[in-house]
Amino acid sequence: MAPGKRMMMTRRHSPHKIQVYLGGTTDSVRLKNSRRGDTKEEKEAFAEFLHGAGWKTEEIIQSMKDADDFYCERLALVKLDCWSKGHMVLIGDAAHCPSGRTGMGTTSSMVGAYILAGEIGRHCGAEDGKDGLAVALKAYEQKFRPFMEQVQQGVLEDSEDGLLDSLMATSFGIGIFNYLAGKMSFLKINPAKWMMKENVKNWDLPEYEELLRD
Ligand SMILES: Cc1cc2nc3c(=O)[nH]c(=O)nc-3n(C[C@H](O)[C@H](O)[C@H](O)COP(=O)(O)OP(=O)(O)OC[C@H]3O[C@@H](n4cnc5c(N)ncnc54)[C@H](O)[C@@H]3O)c2cc1C
């Protein structure tokens, strides 16, 4: 089996525990076929995929097998032409999951839900008649879509990460990356503003006085 690209990152969130992020791209049939939620099989397939990657891989694989909070998901992007049909409307990841690469999943979910609530509050009063909801859903789409288009722009397209992918393909490149990441951490520089999609431009969060009604 071709191992594909493999990535490991550790993140300490408490003095007693450390989180390990494992990821990559692979043509592993075993990993692709592992049933979602079949933790034992997912762990085995992941171990097979990661085996031999160097550094502390074998130690990490053992810890992964022992972990009782293992979580595995495929990186996904949800793009839909329309977020509602009749009285059904989607919000959050179901409507526009921007993938873990953006760091904007929760923000997008909250902003979208807020705009939907605001537009329903604005257009679905007793005096708005039966078409009020249709107007509200259309306005939700019109106001929020430009935000999501910026967040999702270029995500999962190969060209976007070409430089980073090339850098991470060799030990030398990984060394440079780790050196720069260490320096940025020491200097408290947040690289997220270049790597993530947190800077949505020329877009203002609407204000809804309607939401303040009793
Ligand atoms: C590892 C990881 C790291 C992340 N890091 C970040 C980050 O740093 N910053 C960020 O902004 N975002 C991050 N995200 C993304 C963020 O978690 C999601 O974008 C966000 O949770 C989406 O909210 P949601 O309410 O749409 O969906 P969810 O939070 O997934 O909520 C959906 C809920 O529906 C429930 N459900 C599913 N099916 C059914 C059913 N049939 N019946 C009833 N209930 C059901 C689920 O159990 C779940 O509770 C991360 C995601 C992952 C996986």
The ligand as an SDF file (V2000), in Angstrom:
LIG
                    3D

 53 58  0  0  0  0  0  0  0  0999 V2000
  -11.4130   17.7650   15.1330 C   0  0  0  0  0  0  0  0  0  0  0  0
  -12.1850   19.0250   14.8430 C   0  0  0  0  0  0  0  0  0  0  0  0
  -11.6410   20.2530   15.1880 C   0  0  0  0  0  0  0  0  0  0  0  0
  -12.3410   21.4290   14.9330 C   0  0  0  0  0  0  0  0  0  0  0  0
  -11.7840   22.6210   15.2930 N   0  0  0  0  0  0  0  0  0  0  0  0
  -12.4650   23.7460   15.0700 C   0  0  0  0  0  0  0  0  0  0  0  0
  -11.9090   25.0030   15.4490 C   0  0  0  0  0  0  0  0  0  0  0  0
  -10.8020   25.0940   15.9920 O   0  0  0  0  0  0  0  0  0  0  0  0
  -12.6370   26.1260   15.1980 N   0  0  0  0  0  0  0  0  0  0  0  0
  -13.8650   26.0670   14.6030 C   0  0  0  0  0  0  0  0  0  0  0  0
  -14.4980   27.1140   14.4140 O   0  0  0  0  0  0  0  0  0  0  0  0
  -14.4110   24.9020   14.2340 N   0  0  0  0  0  0  0  0  0  0  0  0
  -13.7520   23.7400   14.4500 C   0  0  0  0  0  0  0  0  0  0  0  0
  -14.3010   22.5450   14.0760 N   0  0  0  0  0  0  0  0  0  0  0  0
  -15.5810   22.5350   13.3680 C   0  0  0  0  0  0  0  0  0  0  0  0
  -16.7820   22.6610   14.3150 C   0  0  0  0  0  0  0  0  0  0  0  0
  -16.7190   21.6710   15.3270 O   0  0  0  0  0  0  0  0  0  0  0  0
  -18.0650   22.4780   13.4880 C   0  0  0  0  0  0  0  0  0  0  0  0
  -18.0220   23.3120   12.3520 O   0  0  0  0  0  0  0  0  0  0  0  0
  -19.2920   22.8410   14.3110 C   0  0  0  0  0  0  0  0  0  0  0  0
  -19.3710   22.0070   15.4480 O   0  0  0  0  0  0  0  0  0  0  0  0
  -20.5540   22.6790   13.4590 C   0  0  0  0  0  0  0  0  0  0  0  0
  -21.6830   22.8500   14.2790 O   0  0  0  0  0  0  0  0  0  0  0  0
  -23.0310   22.1670   13.8940 P   0  0  0  0  0  0  0  0  0  0  0  0
  -23.9860   22.5430   14.9890 O   0  0  0  0  0  0  0  0  0  0  0  0
  -23.4150   22.5000   12.4940 O   0  0  0  0  0  0  0  0  0  0  0  0
  -22.7600   20.5920   13.8750 O   0  0  0  0  0  0  0  0  0  0  0  0
  -22.3290   19.6430   15.0730 P   0  0  0  0  0  0  0  0  0  0  0  0
  -21.5580   20.3770   16.1290 O   0  0  0  0  0  0  0  0  0  0  0  0
  -21.7090   18.4560   14.4180 O   0  0  0  0  0  0  0  0  0  0  0  0
  -23.7100   19.2480   15.7380 O   0  0  0  0  0  0  0  0  0  0  0  0
  -24.6040   18.3620   15.1000 C   0  0  0  0  0  0  0  0  0  0  0  0
  -25.3290   17.5890   16.1800 C   0  0  0  0  0  0  0  0  0  0  0  0
  -26.3660   16.8190   15.5750 O   0  0  0  0  0  0  0  0  0  0  0  0
  -26.3640   15.5390   16.1570 C   0  0  0  0  0  0  0  0  0  0  0  0
  -26.9880   14.6100   15.2020 N   0  0  0  0  0  0  0  0  0  0  0  0
  -26.4620   14.0980   14.0660 C   0  0  0  0  0  0  0  0  0  0  0  0
  -27.3390   13.3020   13.4520 N   0  0  0  0  0  0  0  0  0  0  0  0
  -28.4550   13.3140   14.2150 C   0  0  0  0  0  0  0  0  0  0  0  0
  -29.7330   12.6950   14.1100 C   0  0  0  0  0  0  0  0  0  0  0  0
  -30.0450   11.9030   13.0850 N   0  0  0  0  0  0  0  0  0  0  0  0
  -30.6350   12.9400   15.0720 N   0  0  0  0  0  0  0  0  0  0  0  0
  -30.3550   13.7600   16.0970 C   0  0  0  0  0  0  0  0  0  0  0  0
  -29.1680   14.3800   16.2660 N   0  0  0  0  0  0  0  0  0  0  0  0
  -28.2430   14.1610   15.3310 C   0  0  0  0  0  0  0  0  0  0  0  0
  -24.9050   15.2340   16.4210 C   0  0  0  0  0  0  0  0  0  0  0  0
  -24.7650   14.2490   17.4090 O   0  0  0  0  0  0  0  0  0  0  0  0
  -24.4150   16.6020   16.9040 C   0  0  0  0  0  0  0  0  0  0  0  0
  -24.5940   16.7710   18.2960 O   0  0  0  0  0  0  0  0  0  0  0  0
  -13.6240   21.3720   14.3120 C   0  0  0  0  0  0  0  0  0  0  0  0
  -14.1720   20.1310   13.9740 C   0  0  0  0  0  0  0  0  0  0  0  0
  -13.4680   18.9780   14.2260 C   0  0  0  0  0  0  0  0  0  0  0  0
  -14.0870   17.6580   13.8430 C   0  0  0  0  0  0  0  0  0  0  0  0
  1  2  1  0
  2  3  1  0
  2 52  2  0
  3  4  2  0
  4  5  1  0
  4 50  1  0
  5  6  2  0
  6  7  1  0
  6 13  1  0
  7  8  2  0
  7  9  1  0
  9 10  1  0
 10 11  2  0
 10 12  1  0
 12 13  2  0
 13 14  1  0
 14 15  1  0
 14 50  1  0
 15 16  1  0
 16 17  1  0
 16 18  1  0
 18 19  1  0
 18 20  1  0
 20 21  1  0
 20 22  1  0
 22 23  1  0
 23 24  1  0
 24 25  2  0
 24 26  1  0
 24 27  1  0
 27 28  1  0
 28 29  2  0
 28 30  1  0
 28 31  1  0
 31 32  1  0
 32 33  1  0
 33 34  1  0
 33 48  1  0
 34 35  1  0
 35 36  1  0
 35 46  1  0
 36 37  1  0
 36 45  1  0
 37 38  2  0
 38 39  1  0
 39 40  1  0
 39 45  2  0
 40 41  1  0
 40 42  2  0
 42 43  1  0
 43 44  2  0
 44 45  1  0
 46 47  1  0
 46 48  1  0
 48 49  1  0
 50 51  2  0
 51 52  1  0
 52 53  1  0
M  END
$$$$
